[in-house]
Amino acid sequence: MNQRARFSVVYYLWVFLLILFLESMFFSGPSVKEIPYSEFLTRVGKGEVKAIVLTQDEIYGEMKGPDDDGEKKAGSKADSIETSDTRTPWTLSWAALEGWFVAKKNEAKELQAERKAAIERQFTVIPLQDDDLVETLQTHGVEFRAKIESHFFRNLFFDWIIPFGILFLVWGFIMRRMGQGPSALNIGKSKAKVYEADPENKVHFADVAGVDEAIEETQEVVSFLKEPQKFQRLGAKLPTGVLLVGPPGTGKTLLAKAVAGEAGVPFFNLSGSDFVEMFVGVGAARVRDLFAEARKKAPCIVFIDELDAIGRSRGGQPGMAQGGFDERENTLNQLLVELDGFDGRSNVVIMGATNRPEVLDKALLRPGRFDRQILVDRPDREGRQAIFRLHSRKLDLDDDVDLDKMGAQTPGFVGADIANICNEAALLASRREHDKVQMVDFQDAFERVIGGLERKGRVLNPAEKRIVAYHESGHALVGYFTPGTDPVEKISIVPRGRGALGYTLQSPTEDRYLMSRAELLGRIRTLLGGRAAEQVVFDQVSTGASDDLEKATKIARSMLTVYGMSERLPNLSLVEQEEGFLGLGPQQAARSSEVEKVIAEEQLELIRRSYEEAQALLVERRDQLEALASRLLDREKLDAKDLEEILGPRPRPEDPAQP
């Protein structure tokens, strides 16, 4: 329970206790015993009742005391007056003063005893229908009178104020726990987090690495926020909307914060989902409130992350009606109106981020709104090395740590992945009680990120372990002697992750953006090398190659349908949509059954030919396969030095292909 919730509970508890105290103070009296009506009549008949008060609901009475028996002792009152010491304390000596205090103490005790006796003589009776009661009271000399009691304030307090007060407190507590605040009227307020210009907690461009081109483009936004008159004096108008586009984890949010930090202006940060609620009109109200607050703090930056949550295209599927009462559409319409800039807003920059630009509405991307798109792509080798140096600044690194090598081994990794590797390396070094973070910690962290945690509890039996060893040795040997493939860095038969019983790690020496047909076939051959090794050694295959077969089939399919590398259908693309940032595969274009048959036949031929080539290479180098598998069974892990020792020098790419 957080501090705010604890404060609410304590507050309500104190209110409840206060209500009980007020009720006991103002509506409760001394405890008076209740007697039956029959006993009341008996005591009246005996002359023990002194006086009563009749009300519509109850009879209040008082019994006679010792002084009410009509036989008062003569001189008792005078004796009481004479014995009472009326002297003042400042006229007495010390001895007399002590006696004076004792006398006053005794008088207080007597007065308290008399009050207690008076309360004990009081009683209450629930009245019955008795027409002779008044006559009976007159006969026995009982003093009586009637009184009409008014319970208006008491009934108002207990019947109305307390119940509705409790309901109000419970409702307020529930609303606070739901995060709506003490009043539902705040539901239309913007949920943006505002970061004021603080010199001590600013993010600068020096804290962003691997996206140099994006930084160069956003520096113009910084210049505009710092010196707007520099652009306005020539009539130039900077785009008010900047859209950061790129895969997840590339640093789009960090780049937006760096722009705000460099410009030294307030930064409004919120997500596209913060606008959308279950109530119609709330999203549009929050958009209006956001821009109203931004104008008050101008110059400033408004950053909307995951813009596709509200900026999705309004065009529906054919045949489906699109109404104007959709909450997301209303929110988008209000955002479009605010982005038009008809109010003369010239010093509020709107920045958005998305990894799905293909789903955004076209009206959102037209000139005058988000008309400038900045690509924040995956970093290249130098960018990854810079990110490694950035995230390892606070780590105590050993001298053997080579961050440039780590940058080369992580193609396709984004900033978030590299930050995770650095953190995992520090955790591993701490767990191993190293004085500094070593290179082995980085290597193990990299393998943990791509393959999962080592499952030491999964123990393979000797037969399974031998199959896995030959399988991974087949991958390594085929990849080692296939020109154009990435160098093999490590082989392991230690189970990792959810289903990997072993793995062969290949690291490229440089970033590749283009691949030839021969290189793609080499990848297929390497993937099929594991199953081919099982066939060569054991004359049968196992289920361990399911992932390899899936990847090999996907590469072969892409060669024929995406890259136009078919021999029977050359230069023909058979897809309709390019792959997006989220890894969405291309959609299949409509094609005839004859074309599909040709693709299937050629795909089978590619897989069959690659498998036979891998099998032939393993048969040719059977001795090296046995030596590699034997050492792998003995050590469970082999690195590049072990491979070179067993297999010899790796052929260079320009060398002719080995048999």
C-alpha positions as CSV (number, residue, x, y, z in Angstrom):
1,M,0.0,0.0,0.0
2,N,1.5,3.3,-1.0
3,Q,1.7,6.5,1.1
4,R,-1.4,8.1,-0.5
5,A,-3.6,5.0,0.2
6,R,-2.4,4.8,3.8
7,F,-3.2,8.5,4.3
8,S,-6.7,7.9,2.9
9,V,-7.4,5.0,5.3
10,V,-6.1,6.9,8.3
11,Y,-8.1,9.9,7.4
12,Y,-11.4,8.0,7.1
13,L,-10.6,6.2,10.4
14,W,-10.2,9.5,12.2
15,V,-13.5,10.8,10.8
16,F,-15.3,7.7,12.0
17,L,-13.9,8.0,15.5
18,L,-14.8,11.7,15.6
19,I,-18.4,10.9,14.7
20,L,-18.6,8.4,17.5
21,F,-17.2,10.9,19.9
22,L,-19.7,13.6,19.0
23,E,-22.5,11.2,19.2
24,S,-21.5,10.1,22.7
25,M,-21.0,13.7,23.8
26,F,-24.1,15.3,22.5
27,F,-26.7,12.5,22.3
28,S,-25.8,10.3,25.2
29,G,-26.5,10.8,28.8
30,P,-25.7,9.0,32.0
31,S,-26.7,5.3,32.2
32,V,-30.2,5.0,33.8
33,K,-31.7,1.7,34.7
34,E,-34.9,0.6,33.1
35,I,-37.6,-1.1,35.3
36,P,-40.7,-3.1,34.2
37,Y,-44.1,-1.3,34.3
38,S,-45.4,-3.6,36.9
39,E,-42.5,-2.7,39.3
40,F,-43.2,0.9,38.6
41,L,-46.8,0.6,39.7
42,T,-45.7,-1.3,42.8
43,R,-43.2,1.3,43.8
44,V,-45.8,4.1,43.2
45,G,-48.2,2.1,45.5
46,K,-45.6,1.9,48.2
47,G,-44.9,5.7,48.0
48,E,-41.3,5.2,46.9
49,V,-41.6,7.4,43.8
50,K,-40.9,11.1,44.2
51,A,-41.6,12.5,40.7
52,I,-41.9,11.5,37.1
53,V,-41.8,13.1,33.6
54,L,-44.2,11.7,31.0
55,T,-43.2,11.7,27.3
56,Q,-44.7,10.1,24.3
57,D,-42.1,7.3,24.2
58,E,-40.9,6.9,27.8
59,I,-41.5,7.7,31.5
60,Y,-38.6,9.2,33.4
61,G,-38.8,8.9,37.2
62,E,-36.9,9.5,40.4
63,M,-37.1,7.5,43.7
64,K,-37.3,9.2,47.1
65,G,-34.1,9.7,48.9
66,P,-33.2,9.7,52.6
67,D,-34.1,13.4,52.9
68,D,-37.5,12.9,51.3
69,D,-39.1,10.7,54.0
70,G,-40.6,13.7,55.8
71,E,-38.5,13.1,58.9
72,K,-35.6,15.4,58.3
73,K,-33.2,15.7,61.2
74,A,-33.4,19.0,63.0
75,G,-30.4,21.2,62.5
76,S,-28.8,19.0,59.9
77,K,-28.6,21.9,57.4
78,A,-27.3,24.3,60.0
79,D,-24.7,21.8,61.2
80,S,-23.6,21.4,57.6
81,I,-23.2,25.1,57.2
82,E,-21.3,25.4,60.5
83,T,-19.0,22.6,59.7
84,S,-18.2,23.9,56.3
85,D,-14.9,25.8,56.3
86,T,-15.5,29.1,54.4
87,R,-12.0,30.5,55.1
88,T,-9.8,31.4,52.1
89,P,-6.5,29.5,51.5
90,W,-4.3,32.6,51.7
91,T,-5.5,33.5,55.2
92,L,-4.4,30.1,56.7
93,S,-1.1,28.8,58.1
94,W,0.6,25.7,56.7
95,A,-1.0,23.4,59.1
96,A,-4.4,25.0,58.7
97,L,-3.9,25.0,54.9
98,E,-3.4,21.2,55.0
99,G,-6.6,20.8,56.9
100,W,-8.4,23.1,54.5
101,F,-7.4,20.9,51.5
102,V,-8.6,17.8,53.4
103,A,-11.9,19.4,54.1
104,K,-12.4,20.4,50.5
105,K,-11.5,17.0,49.3
106,N,-14.0,15.4,51.7
107,E,-16.7,17.8,50.4
108,A,-15.9,16.8,46.8
109,K,-16.2,13.1,47.7
110,E,-19.5,13.7,49.5
111,L,-20.9,15.7,46.5
112,Q,-19.8,13.0,44.1
113,A,-21.4,10.3,46.3
114,E,-24.6,12.4,46.4
115,R,-24.7,12.7,42.6
116,K,-24.1,9.0,42.2
117,A,-26.9,8.2,44.6
118,A,-29.1,10.6,42.7
119,I,-28.4,8.8,39.4
120,E,-29.0,5.5,41.1
121,R,-32.4,6.7,42.2
122,Q,-33.4,7.6,38.6
123,F,-35.2,5.1,36.4
124,T,-37.1,4.8,33.1
125,V,-40.2,2.9,32.1
126,I,-41.7,2.0,28.8
127,P,-45.3,3.2,29.1
128,L,-48.4,1.1,28.5
129,Q,-52.0,2.1,27.7
130,D,-53.2,2.9,31.3
131,D,-56.1,5.3,31.8
132,D,-55.8,5.1,35.5
133,L,-52.2,6.2,35.7
134,V,-52.9,9.9,36.5
135,E,-55.3,9.0,39.2
136,T,-52.9,6.6,40.8
137,L,-50.1,9.2,40.8
138,Q,-52.4,11.8,42.4
139,T,-53.6,9.3,45.1
140,H,-50.0,8.6,46.2
141,G,-48.7,12.2,46.0
142,V,-46.3,11.7,43.1
143,E,-45.3,14.9,41.4
144,F,-45.7,14.5,37.6
145,R,-45.6,16.6,34.5
146,A,-45.6,16.0,30.7
147,K,-42.9,16.9,28.2
148,I,-42.9,16.8,24.4
149,E,-39.4,15.9,23.1
150,S,-38.2,17.1,19.8
151,H,-35.8,14.6,18.0
152,F,-35.4,16.6,14.8
153,F,-31.7,17.3,15.0
154,R,-30.9,13.8,16.3
155,N,-32.9,12.2,13.6
156,L,-31.4,14.5,11.0
157,F,-27.9,13.5,12.2
158,F,-28.4,9.8,12.4
159,D,-30.9,9.2,9.6
160,W,-29.4,11.5,7.0
161,I,-26.0,13.0,7.7
162,I,-24.2,9.9,8.9
163,P,-25.5,7.5,6.2
164,F,-24.8,9.9,3.3
165,G,-21.5,10.9,4.8
166,I,-20.4,7.3,5.0
167,L,-21.5,6.7,1.3
168,F,-19.6,9.8,0.3
169,L,-16.4,8.7,2.0
170,V,-16.6,5.2,0.5
171,W,-17.2,6.7,-3.0
172,G,-14.2,9.0,-2.6
173,F,-12.0,6.2,-1.4
174,I,-13.0,4.0,-4.4
175,M,-12.5,6.9,-6.9
176,R,-9.0,7.5,-5.5
177,R,-8.0,3.9,-5.8
178,M,-9.3,3.9,-9.4
179,G,-6.9,6.7,-10.1
180,Q,-9.6,9.2,-11.1
181,G,-8.8,11.6,-8.2
182,P,-11.3,12.9,-5.8
183,S,-13.6,14.1,-8.5
184,A,-14.7,12.6,-11.8
185,L,-14.7,16.1,-13.3
186,N,-11.0,15.8,-13.9
187,I,-11.4,13.0,-16.4
188,G,-11.0,15.3,-19.3
189,K,-7.6,16.6,-18.1
190,S,-4.5,15.7,-19.9
191,K,-2.3,12.9,-18.5
192,A,0.9,14.3,-19.9
193,K,3.9,14.3,-17.6
194,V,5.7,17.7,-17.8
195,Y,9.4,17.8,-17.4
196,E,10.6,21.4,-16.7
197,A,13.9,22.7,-17.9
198,D,16.3,21.4,-15.2
199,P,20.0,21.8,-15.8
200,E,20.8,18.9,-13.4
201,N,18.4,16.3,-14.9
202,K,18.7,17.0,-18.6
203,V,19.3,14.5,-21.4
204,H,21.7,15.8,-24.1
205,F,22.7,14.5,-27.5
206,A,25.8,13.2,-25.9
207,D,23.6,10.6,-24.1
208,V,22.3,9.3,-27.4
209,A,24.5,7.1,-29.7
210,G,24.1,5.1,-32.9
211,V,21.6,7.5,-34.6
212,D,23.9,10.3,-35.9
213,E,21.7,11.1,-38.9
214,A,18.6,11.5,-36.8
215,I,20.5,13.8,-34.4
216,E,21.6,16.0,-37.2
217,E,18.0,16.4,-38.4
218,T,16.7,17.2,-34.9
219,Q,19.4,19.8,-34.3
220,E,17.4,22.1,-36.5
221,V,14.4,21.8,-34.1
222,V,16.8,22.8,-31.3
223,S,18.0,25.8,-33.2
224,F,14.4,26.9,-33.9
225,L,13.4,26.6,-30.2
226,K,16.5,28.5,-29.1
227,E,16.5,31.2,-31.8
228,P,13.1,31.4,-33.5
229,Q,13.8,34.9,-34.9
230,K,16.7,33.5,-36.9
231,F,14.3,31.6,-39.1
232,Q,11.3,34.0,-38.9
233,R,13.3,37.0,-40.2
234,L,13.4,35.5,-43.7
235,G,9.9,34.3,-43.6
236,A,10.8,30.6,-43.0
237,K,8.4,28.4,-41.2
238,L,9.8,25.3,-39.4
239,P,7.6,22.2,-39.6
240,T,5.5,22.1,-36.4
241,G,5.2,18.3,-36.5
242,V,8.2,15.9,-36.4
243,L,7.6,12.2,-36.6
244,L,10.2,9.8,-35.4
245,V,9.9,6.4,-37.2
246,G,11.9,3.3,-36.5
247,P,11.9,-0.2,-35.0
248,P,11.2,-0.7,-31.2
249,G,14.2,0.1,-28.9
250,T,16.1,2.3,-31.3
251,G,15.9,5.4,-28.9
252,K,13.1,7.5,-30.3
253,T,11.9,8.6,-26.9
254,L,15.4,9.2,-25.7
255,L,16.1,11.4,-28.8
256,A,13.0,13.5,-28.1
257,K,14.2,14.1,-24.5
258,A,17.6,15.0,-25.8
259,V,16.0,17.6,-28.1
260,A,14.1,19.1,-25.1
261,G,17.3,19.0,-23.0
262,E,19.4,20.7,-25.6
263,A,16.8,23.4,-26.2
264,G,16.2,23.9,-22.5
265,V,12.4,24.0,-22.8
266,P,9.6,22.1,-21.0
267,F,8.9,18.6,-22.3
268,F,5.4,17.1,-22.3
269,N,5.6,13.3,-22.4
270,L,2.6,11.0,-22.9
271,S,1.5,8.0,-24.9
272,G,-1.2,7.8,-27.5
273,S,-3.2,5.4,-25.3
274,D,-3.5,8.1,-22.7
275,F,-6.1,9.9,-24.8
276,V,-8.5,7.0,-25.2
277,E,-11.0,6.2,-22.5
278,M,-14.3,4.3,-22.4
279,F,-16.2,7.6,-22.3
280,V,-17.0,9.3,-25.6
281,G,-15.4,12.7,-26.0
282,V,-12.8,12.3,-23.3
283,G,-9.9,11.8,-25.8
284,A,-10.8,15.0,-27.7
285,A,-11.1,16.9,-24.4
286,R,-7.6,15.7,-23.4
287,V,-6.2,16.8,-26.7
288,R,-7.6,20.3,-26.2
289,D,-6.3,20.5,-22.6
290,L,-2.9,19.2,-23.7
291,F,-2.4,21.9,-26.3
292,A,-3.8,24.6,-24.0
293,E,-1.2,23.7,-21.4
294,A,1.5,23.6,-24.0
295,R,0.7,27.1,-25.2
296,K,1.0,28.4,-21.7
297,K,4.5,27.0,-21.4
298,A,5.7,27.8,-24.9
299,P,8.3,27.4,-26.2
300,C,8.1,23.7,-25.4
301,I,8.0,20.2,-26.9
302,V,5.0,17.9,-26.9
303,F,6.0,14.3,-27.4
304,I,3.4,11.6,-28.2
305,D,4.8,8.1,-28.0
306,E,3.0,5.3,-29.9
307,L,1.2,7.7,-32.1
308,D,-0.5,4.9,-34.0
309,A,-2.8,4.3,-30.9
310,I,-4.9,7.3,-32.0
311,G,-3.5,8.0,-35.5
312,R,-4.6,4.9,-37.2
313,S,-6.1,5.3,-40.6
314,R,-9.8,6.1,-40.6
315,G,-10.5,4.2,-43.8
316,G,-12.3,0.9,-43.0
317,Q,-12.4,-2.3,-44.9
318,P,-14.5,-2.4,-48.1
319,G,-18.1,-3.0,-47.3
320,M,-17.9,-1.9,-43.6
321,A,-19.6,1.2,-42.5
322,Q,-17.5,3.7,-40.6
323,G,-19.4,5.9,-38.1
324,G,-18.4,9.3,-36.8
325,F,-19.0,8.3,-33.2
326,D,-15.9,6.2,-32.7
327,E,-13.9,7.5,-29.8
328,R,-10.5,7.1,-31.6
329,E,-11.8,8.9,-34.6
330,N,-13.0,11.8,-32.6
331,T,-9.6,12.0,-30.8
332,L,-7.8,11.9,-34.2
333,N,-10.0,14.6,-35.6
334,Q,-9.3,16.9,-32.7
335,L,-5.6,16.2,-33.0
336,L,-5.7,17.1,-36.7
337,V,-7.4,20.4,-35.9
338,E,-4.9,21.3,-33.2
339,L,-2.0,20.5,-35.6
340,D,-3.3,22.9,-38.3
341,G,-1.9,25.8,-36.3
342,F,-4.6,28.3,-37.2
343,D,-4.1,30.0,-33.8
344,G,-0.6,31.3,-34.8
345,R,1.3,28.8,-32.6
346,S,4.9,29.2,-33.7
347,N,7.0,28.0,-30.7
348,V,5.4,24.7,-29.8
349,V,6.9,21.7,-31.5
350,I,4.9,18.4,-31.7
351,M,7.0,15.3,-31.9
352,G,5.5,11.8,-32.4
353,A,7.0,8.3,-32.4
354,T,5.8,5.1,-34.0
355,N,7.1,1.8,-35.3
356,R,4.0,1.4,-37.5
357,P,4.0,4.3,-40.0
358,E,2.2,2.3,-42.6
359,V,-1.1,2.4,-40.5
360,L,-1.1,6.1,-39.8
361,D,-3.8,8.3,-41.4
362,K,-2.8,10.2,-44.5
363,A,-4.2,13.4,-43.1
364,L,-1.9,13.1,-40.2
365,L,1.2,13.0,-42.5
366,R,0.3,15.8,-44.9
367,P,2.3,19.0,-45.0
368,G,1.4,21.3,-42.2
369,R,1.1,18.5,-39.6
370,F,3.6,15.7,-39.2
371,D,5.2,16.6,-42.5
372,R,8.8,15.7,-41.5
373,Q,9.7,12.1,-40.8
374,I,13.0,11.2,-39.2
375,L,14.1,7.6,-39.5
376,V,15.6,6.2,-36.3
377,D,16.9,3.0,-37.7
378,R,19.0,0.1,-36.3
379,P,22.6,1.2,-35.7
380,D,25.4,0.1,-37.8
381,R,28.7,-1.4,-36.5
382,E,30.2,1.9,-35.4
383,G,26.9,3.0,-33.9
384,R,26.7,-0.3,-31.8
385,Q,30.2,0.3,-30.6
386,A,29.3,3.8,-29.6
387,I,26.2,2.5,-27.7
388,F,28.3,-0.1,-25.9
389,R,30.7,2.6,-24.8
390,L,27.8,4.8,-23.7
391,H,26.1,2.1,-21.6
392,S,29.3,0.9,-20.1
393,R,30.4,4.3,-18.8
394,K,29.2,3.5,-15.2
395,L,30.6,-0.1,-15.3
396,D,34.0,-1.0,-13.9
397,L,35.5,-2.8,-16.9
398,D,38.5,-5.1,-17.0
399,D,41.4,-4.5,-19.4
400,D,40.4,-7.5,-21.6
401,V,37.0,-6.1,-22.5
402,D,36.8,-5.3,-26.2
403,L,33.7,-3.2,-26.9
404,D,34.5,-2.9,-30.6
405,K,34.4,-6.7,-30.9
406,M,31.0,-6.8,-29.1
407,G,29.7,-4.2,-31.5
408,A,30.8,-6.3,-34.4
409,Q,29.1,-9.5,-32.9
410,T,25.7,-7.9,-32.5
411,P,24.4,-7.0,-36.0
412,G,20.7,-6.1,-35.9
413,F,20.8,-5.2,-32.2
414,V,19.2,-1.9,-31.1
415,G,20.1,0.4,-28.2
416,A,17.7,-1.4,-25.8
417,D,19.3,-4.8,-26.6
418,I,22.8,-3.5,-26.0
419,A,21.8,-1.8,-22.8
420,N,20.4,-5.2,-21.7
421,I,23.6,-7.0,-22.6
422,C,25.7,-4.5,-20.5
423,N,23.3,-4.9,-17.5
424,E,23.4,-8.7,-17.8
425,A,27.2,-8.6,-18.0
426,A,27.4,-6.6,-14.8
427,L,24.9,-8.9,-13.0
428,L,26.9,-12.0,-14.1
429,A,30.2,-10.4,-12.9
430,S,28.6,-9.6,-9.5
431,R,27.2,-13.2,-9.2
432,R,30.7,-14.6,-10.0
433,E,32.3,-12.2,-7.5
434,H,34.6,-10.6,-10.1
435,D,36.4,-7.5,-9.2
436,K,35.6,-6.0,-12.6
437,V,33.3,-6.8,-15.5
438,Q,35.4,-9.1,-17.8
439,M,35.0,-10.0,-21.5
440,V,33.7,-13.4,-20.6
441,D,30.9,-11.8,-18.8
442,F,29.9,-9.8,-21.9
443,Q,30.2,-13.0,-24.0
444,D,28.0,-15.0,-21.7
445,A,25.5,-12.1,-21.4
446,F,25.3,-11.9,-25.2
447,E,24.6,-15.7,-25.5
448,R,22.0,-15.4,-22.7
449,V,20.2,-12.6,-24.6
450,I,20.1,-14.4,-27.9
451,G,19.7,-18.0,-26.6
452,G,18.2,-17.8,-23.2
453,L,19.4,-18.9,-19.8
454,E,21.4,-22.1,-19.5
455,R,19.2,-24.9,-18.3
456,K,21.5,-26.8,-16.1
457,G,18.6,-28.8,-14.7
458,R,17.9,-30.4,-18.1
459,V,20.3,-33.3,-18.2
460,L,20.5,-35.2,-21.5
461,N,21.2,-38.9,-21.5
462,P,24.4,-40.1,-23.2
463,A,22.6,-41.0,-26.5
464,E,20.8,-37.7,-26.8
465,K,24.0,-35.8,-25.9
466,R,25.9,-37.6,-28.6
467,I,23.2,-36.8,-31.2
468,V,23.3,-33.1,-30.2
469,A,27.1,-33.0,-30.4
470,Y,27.2,-34.4,-34.0
471,H,24.3,-32.1,-35.0
472,E,26.1,-29.0,-33.8
473,S,29.4,-30.2,-35.2
474,G,27.7,-30.6,-38.6
475,H,26.5,-27.0,-38.5
476,A,29.9,-25.7,-37.6
477,L,31.8,-27.8,-40.1
478,V,29.6,-26.9,-43.1
479,G,29.5,-23.3,-42.1
480,Y,33.3,-23.3,-41.6
481,F,34.0,-24.5,-45.2
482,T,31.2,-22.7,-47.0
483,P,32.5,-19.5,-48.6
484,G,30.5,-16.3,-47.8
485,T,29.1,-17.5,-44.5
486,D,29.7,-15.8,-41.2
487,P,32.6,-17.2,-39.1
488,V,31.8,-19.7,-36.4
489,E,32.6,-18.2,-33.0
490,K,31.3,-20.8,-30.6
491,I,29.6,-24.2,-30.3
492,S,27.7,-25.5,-27.3
493,I,25.7,-28.5,-26.3
494,V,24.4,-27.0,-23.1
495,P,20.6,-26.6,-23.3
496,R,19.3,-23.0,-23.3
497,G,16.0,-21.3,-23.3
498,R,12.8,-23.1,-23.9
499,G,13.8,-25.7,-26.5
500,A,17.4,-25.3,-27.7
501,L,19.5,-28.4,-26.8
502,G,22.6,-26.7,-28.3
503,Y,23.6,-23.9,-30.6
504,T,26.2,-22.8,-33.1
505,L,27.1,-19.1,-32.9
506,Q,28.2,-17.3,-36.1
507,S,29.2,-13.7,-35.9
508,P,29.6,-11.5,-39.0
509,T,32.8,-9.5,-39.5
510,E,30.9,-6.6,-41.0
511,D,27.4,-5.3,-41.6
512,R,25.8,-6.7,-44.7
513,Y,23.0,-5.0,-46.5
514,L,23.1,-7.1,-49.7
515,M,23.4,-10.8,-50.2
516,S,24.0,-12.8,-53.4
517,R,22.2,-16.0,-54.4
518,A,25.3,-18.1,-53.6
519,E,25.4,-16.6,-50.0
520,L,21.8,-17.4,-49.4
521,L,22.3,-21.0,-50.6
522,G,25.3,-21.2,-48.3
523,R,23.1,-20.2,-45.3
524,I,20.6,-22.9,-46.3
525,R,23.4,-25.5,-46.6
526,T,24.7,-24.5,-43.1
527,L,21.2,-24.8,-41.6
528,L,20.8,-28.3,-43.1
529,G,24.3,-29.4,-42.0
530,G,23.0,-30.5,-38.6
531,R,20.5,-33.0,-39.9
532,A,22.9,-34.1,-42.6
533,A,25.5,-35.0,-39.9
534,E,22.9,-37.1,-38.1
535,Q,22.1,-38.9,-41.4
536,V,25.8,-39.5,-42.1
537,V,26.8,-40.8,-38.6
538,F,23.6,-42.5,-37.3
539,D,21.9,-43.3,-40.7
540,Q,18.7,-41.7,-39.3
541,V,17.5,-38.3,-38.3
542,S,15.9,-36.8,-35.1
543,T,13.4,-34.1,-34.2
544,G,16.2,-31.7,-33.3
545,A,16.3,-29.9,-36.7
546,S,12.8,-28.4,-36.6
547,D,14.0,-24.9,-36.2
548,D,16.7,-25.3,-38.8
549,L,14.2,-26.6,-41.3
550,E,11.8,-23.7,-40.7
551,K,14.5,-21.1,-41.3
552,A,15.9,-22.9,-44.4
553,T,12.4,-23.2,-45.9
554,K,11.7,-19.5,-45.2
555,I,15.0,-18.4,-46.9
556,A,14.3,-20.6,-49.9
557,R,10.7,-19.2,-50.2
558,S,11.9,-15.6,-50.0
559,M,14.5,-16.3,-52.7
560,L,11.8,-17.4,-55.1
561,T,9.0,-15.0,-54.2
562,V,10.6,-11.8,-52.8
563,Y,14.0,-11.5,-54.3
564,G,13.2,-12.9,-57.8
565,M,16.0,-15.5,-57.7
566,S,14.0,-18.2,-59.3
567,E,15.5,-20.0,-62.3
568,R,12.2,-20.8,-63.9
569,L,10.4,-17.6,-62.9
570,P,13.3,-15.0,-62.8
571,N,13.0,-11.4,-61.9
572,L,9.4,-11.8,-60.6
573,S,8.2,-10.4,-57.2
574,L,5.2,-12.3,-55.9
575,V,4.5,-10.2,-52.8
576,E,2.3,-7.1,-52.3
577,Q,3.5,-5.5,-49.0
578,E,7.0,-4.9,-47.8
579,E,8.1,-6.0,-44.3
580,G,7.4,-3.5,-41.5
581,F,9.4,-2.5,-38.5
582,L,7.5,-5.0,-36.3
583,G,8.6,-8.0,-38.4
584,L,5.3,-8.4,-40.2
585,G,5.9,-10.7,-43.2
586,P,5.0,-9.7,-46.7
587,Q,1.5,-10.6,-47.9
588,Q,1.2,-13.2,-50.7
589,A,0.1,-11.8,-54.0
590,A,-2.7,-13.5,-55.9
591,R,-1.1,-16.1,-58.3
592,S,-2.3,-19.0,-60.4
593,S,-2.0,-22.6,-59.4
594,E,0.6,-23.2,-62.1
595,V,2.9,-20.5,-60.7
596,E,2.4,-21.9,-57.2
597,K,3.3,-25.3,-58.5
598,V,6.5,-24.0,-60.1
599,I,7.5,-22.3,-56.9
600,A,6.9,-25.4,-54.8
601,E,8.9,-27.6,-57.2
602,E,11.8,-25.2,-57.3
603,Q,11.8,-24.8,-53.5
604,L,12.0,-28.5,-53.0
605,E,14.9,-28.6,-55.5
606,L,16.8,-25.9,-53.7
607,I,16.4,-27.7,-50.3
608,R,17.3,-31.1,-51.8
609,R,20.4,-29.9,-53.6
610,S,21.6,-27.9,-50.5
611,Y,21.1,-31.0,-48.3
612,E,23.0,-33.3,-50.6
613,E,25.9,-30.8,-50.8
614,A,26.1,-30.5,-47.0
615,Q,26.0,-34.3,-46.7
616,A,28.7,-34.7,-49.3
617,L,31.0,-32.2,-47.5
618,L,30.5,-34.1,-44.2
619,V,31.3,-37.5,-45.8
620,E,34.4,-36.0,-47.3
621,R,35.5,-34.6,-43.9
622,R,34.3,-37.4,-41.7
623,D,37.5,-37.5,-39.7
624,Q,37.3,-33.8,-38.8
625,L,33.6,-34.3,-37.9
626,E,34.4,-37.1,-35.5
627,A,37.3,-35.1,-33.9
628,L,35.1,-32.0,-33.5
629,A,32.2,-34.0,-32.0
630,S,34.5,-35.9,-29.6
631,R,36.0,-32.7,-28.2
632,L,32.6,-31.1,-27.9
633,L,31.3,-34.1,-25.9
634,D,34.4,-33.7,-23.7
635,R,34.2,-29.9,-23.1
636,E,30.5,-29.1,-24.0
637,K,31.7,-25.7,-25.4
638,L,34.2,-24.8,-28.1
639,D,35.4,-21.5,-29.4
640,A,37.0,-20.3,-32.6
641,K,40.5,-21.3,-31.5
642,D,39.4,-24.9,-31.0
643,L,37.7,-24.9,-34.4
644,E,40.9,-23.7,-36.1
645,E,43.0,-26.2,-34.2
646,I,40.8,-29.1,-35.4
647,L,39.7,-28.0,-38.9
648,G,42.7,-25.9,-39.9
649,P,42.7,-22.5,-41.5
650,R,39.3,-21.3,-42.7
651,P,39.2,-20.7,-46.5
652,R,39.0,-17.0,-47.5
653,P,36.0,-15.8,-49.4
654,E,38.1,-15.3,-52.6
655,D,39.4,-18.8,-52.5
656,P,37.6,-21.4,-54.6
657,A,34.9,-23.3,-52.9
658,Q,36.0,-26.4,-51.1
659,P,34.5,-29.7,-52.0
